Amino acid sequence: MKMRTKDKIILRNVFGIVLLLSLTVFSASCQKPEKSAGPKEKVTIGVASVSATLPLIVAQEKGYFSDGGIDVTFKFYPSGKKAMEGMFSGEADIATSAETPILHNSLLRDDFVIFATFAYSDNDSKFLGRKDKGVSKPSELKGKKIGTVVGTGAHFFAHIYLAEHSIDLSAVTIVDIAPADLLGALKDGKVDALVVWEPIAYQVKKALSDKVVGLPKSDLYKETFSLAATRSYANGHPGGLIKILKAVDRATIFIKQNKKESLAIMTKVLKLDEDVLTSTWDDFVFELSLEHSLLTILEDEARWAIANKFTNKTKVPNYLGYFYLDAMKAVKPEAVTIIK
């Protein structure tokens, strides 16, 4: 029996729909394994409980690590210095840190590498003075006790700030205080001023509102926040580092486009007042990079450490050997300006 033209059109349309559905199912079946193929690689990241680590926290909370095929566990520390100590003791595979703890460790060992920077700030470290102790401007720091966490970026910033205001280091007393004790030390009068980072600076100002004053910011210091791993871990897990950086890069894009939700995530994870993060939001730039300027900063800090006899070393290390470039080159090559 001859098929009518109308029937042919209907049949052709049905065939087209079936073919389209088949291709859709096939396409979906091809894409799903990419997200969850095989067991996820496990990694523990030592994360400093500071505002700068927002890209890591967003990547975890939004499921970007998991999406990329990696099972990440966070171990939180009060500072990058402690996070690096945790990495070297085997508590974590990777650590987040500002450059100064990286510097101090580089003067002791060469079994680790930096494989990416995820944030930077020119106003994270801050000088706070007790007005009733006679510290309300930089010149009044002379003869005073200044509390900070020795070995951190805040410690290096203190030296930069003092030199910027023509105050000799011998004219002040630097007191090493654990992060959890900084507020108490200033409140109890054990020190006259503090050099701290966020969110500690905000917490101190809130607790001692009428007694503490923030000194003017410096124009000479840019603090970076990077990811470090032991050399053996980086060499043994090149694919894992790439997956981590893809997730972090995705998180930095999310942060730029979703400030409100990013603030909510950080507030929930670090259990901070949202006002803390809102007030310091503009202090940070969240961006994945690996720039030559970090190498220069490390060289400058090494010279500072040697000159002030914080180390027995007499020569600045060759910092090119402390950078692992492969992961960043695979994820964001245009953001790598270090040449080896």
N, C-alpha and C positions, 0 to 999 in steps of 0.2 A: 504494500500500500504506500502510495506516495505521501511524503510528509509535507504538510502545509507550511507555507512561509512563516506564519505566526508561530507554529509549533517549533520550527527551527530556531527562531529568535529566542523563545522561552528556554529551549534546551541549551542554547549557546550561553544564555545568561546564567542558568543553573550551573553549567560546567565552569564558568568563570568564577562564580562564588565559591564553589568547591575547591578550585585551584587556589584561590586567594586565601581561603581558610587553611589549606594544607601548607602553603608557604609560610603563613603566620605562625602556625604550630611548629614547623620546622625551624624557623628563625628563633622562636622562643626557646626551643630545646637546645639550640646551639649556643645561645647567650647565657643560659642559666649556669652551666658548668664553669664559665669564666669567673663567676662570682663565688662559687663554693666548691670548685674542683679540688679533690684531695684534702688531706688534713691541713689545717692552718698552722703555719709556723708560729711557735710560741716565743715571746720575748717579754722581758721585764724592763721597764723604763723607770729610772729614778728621776722623779719630777720634783723640782723645787716648788714649794707652795707660795708662788709669787705670781703677780698679775701677768708678767711677761710670758708665762707658759700657756697662755690661752689657746694658741693653735694646737698644742698637744691635747689639751682637755677637750676642745671642740671635736677634734678628730676621733677621740674615744667615745664621747657622748653621742655623736651623730652616726656612729657606726662605720666611719670611713676606714679604719684599720681593718675591721672585720670584712667589709666589702672588698678590700684589696687582698684578702687571703692571709691575713696575719692576726694572731690572737695575742693582743697586748694586755699586760697587767701593769698597773701603775703602783709604784711604791713612793709615797710622798716623803719629802725631807724639808726641813725649815729653810734650807739655802742650797745653792749650787755647790758650795764647798762640801756640804754633807752628802749631797747626791753623788758627787764624784768619789767620796770616801766609800759610799755604799757600793759603787760600781767596782772599785778596786778590791773590796772585801768579798765580792761575789754575790752581793744581795741583788744587784741589777746588772743587766747586760749593757745598758746604755744609760747615759746621764745627761740631764739638762744643766747648763752652767753658764754664768757670765764669764768673761774672759780671764778675770783675775785668778780664780781657782785653777783654771786651765794653766795659767802662767806658773803658779806656784808648783803645780804637779810636774810641769815640764822641766823644772829645775831639779827635780828629784828622780824622774824616770822618763823613759821614752817608749813605753809599751802601750800607748794609747794614741788615738787620732781624733781630729775634729772632722765631721763629714757634712755639716750644714749649719747655717745660722738661720733662726726662725723669727727673730725679733731684735729690734734695737731701740735705744732711748737716749735722749740727751737730758732727761730730767727724772730718771728713776731714783738715783741716789740723791739724798737731800741732807743738808745741814739744818739741825734744829737746835735752838738755844733756849735756856731757861732765862727768862727776862729778869726774874728776881735774883739770879746769880750774875747779873751784869752782862748777859750775852744776847744782844738784839741786833748786832751787825758784825760783819766779818772781823773788823779790827779789834773787837772785844774778845776774840778767841785767845789772844795772847795770855799766857799764864794759866790757862784753864785746862780742866780734865775733859777729854773728849772720848766718849764711848763709841765703839764700833765692833764689828766682828772681824778680827784680824784675818787676813788671807782672802777676803772677799772683794768684790768690785767696789763696795763702799769704802773699804780701807784705802785702796788706791786713789779713789776719788778724793778722800780726805787730804792726801798729799798734794794732789793737783790743785785743790781748792786753796789750801794754805799758801802754796807757791804763787797762785794767781793773785792773792791778796798780800803778797810780800811778807808772809809770816814764816819765820824759820821753824823748822820742825822741833828744834831744841827749845822753842818758846812755849810748847804745849806738851801735855802728857796724854798719850794714846792709851786707852784702857780696853783690853780685850774682853768682850762680854758676849755670852751666848745669846742667840736671837730671842729666845723666850724671856730673857732677863733684861732686855734693853729698856723697855718702858719703866720697869721697877727701879732700875739704876738711876734714871733721870728723875723719876718721881721722888725717890728717897734721898736725892742730893749726892749720890755717890759720884756722879759726873755732872758737869755744867752744860754739856752739849752732847748731841748724838749725831752720828752720820749713819743713816739707815736707808733702806729701800722700801718700796711699796710692797705690801700694804701696811708695813710697820709704821712708816711715817704718818700715814693717815690715822692709825690707831693711837699713836702718841699724841698727835694734835687734838684728837677728839677727847682723849682722857684728861689731858692737861691744858685744855683750851685757853684759859686765861693766863697761864704761866709760861707757855711755850710759843716761840715765834720761828717761822721758817725764814732762813737767811736767803739772800738773792741767789738764783741759780747760776751755774757756771756756763761759760761759753766754750770751754776747752775740753770737755769730756763727753764722749759718746760711748755708751755701754752696749755691748752686744750680748745676745743670748743664743747659745749654740748647743748642738747635739754632739756628744763625744762617746766613743766606744773604745774598748780595749783593742789593740791592734789585731790580736788573734780573732776576736769576735768579728771585726769588720772584714778581715780576709776570709773568714769561714762562712759568712752570711751576706754575700754581696746582693743577692736577690731580696733578702729581708730588708736591708737598708733602703733599697729602691722602693719597696712597698710602703715603708714607713714614710718616706719623703713624699710619695704621691698622695698619701692620706693627709699629711701636714699641709702640703700645697693646696689641696682641696679645701682644707679648713681655713686657710688664710683668705681664700676667695669668699668663703661663706661669711667670715667675720666682717669683711668690708661691706658686704651686702645686707647683713643682718645684725646690726649693732645691738638692738634690744634683746634678741634671743641669745646672742653671744654673752651679754652681760648676765642674763638669767642663768645660763649654764655655769659660768664661773662662780656666781653667787652660790649656787646649789652645791657645787663640787668642793669649793674651798670654804664654804659656810661663812661667807663674808657679807657684810651689809652692802647692798647694791650701790649705796652712795660712795663707798670706797672706790669701786671700779668706775663709776660714772665720773667722779672727780679726777681720776688719773687716766682716763681713756686717751686723751690727746698726748699723753707722755710717751706712748708707744707706737711703733710702726711694725706691723706684723707682715713679714714678707720672707720668703724662702730665698736664700742667697749663699754664696761662698766667695767673699770679696777679698781682694788683695789688702784692703785697709785693715782687715783683722790681723793679717800677718804683721803689718806695721805696728799695730797696737801692741801685739805681744812682744815685739822687739823693744818698743819703748818701755813697756812695763818690766821687761827683763833687765834693762839698763837701770831702771829705778830700783829694782830689788837688789841688784849687785852694788849700786852706789850706796844704798842704805844698809848694806850688810845683812839682808834678810836671807841670804844664801851664801854658801861657801864657794859657789861658782864664781869664776872671774871672767867668763866668756859668754856672750849671748848665744843660745842654741840656734842651730839652723832650723827655723820653723817650717820650712818647706816640707820637711820630713814628717811633720805632725798633721799634715792635711791628707785626707782620703778624698779624692776628687771623683771617683768613678760613679758613685751613686747620684751625686748632683748633676753630673754631666749626662746621665741617662734620663733624669727627670726634668731638669731645667738648665740646659747647657748655657743659655744666654746670661744666666745669673752667676756664672763662675768666671771670676776675673783673675784667679790665681793661676800662674803658669809654672809648670814643673818641667 
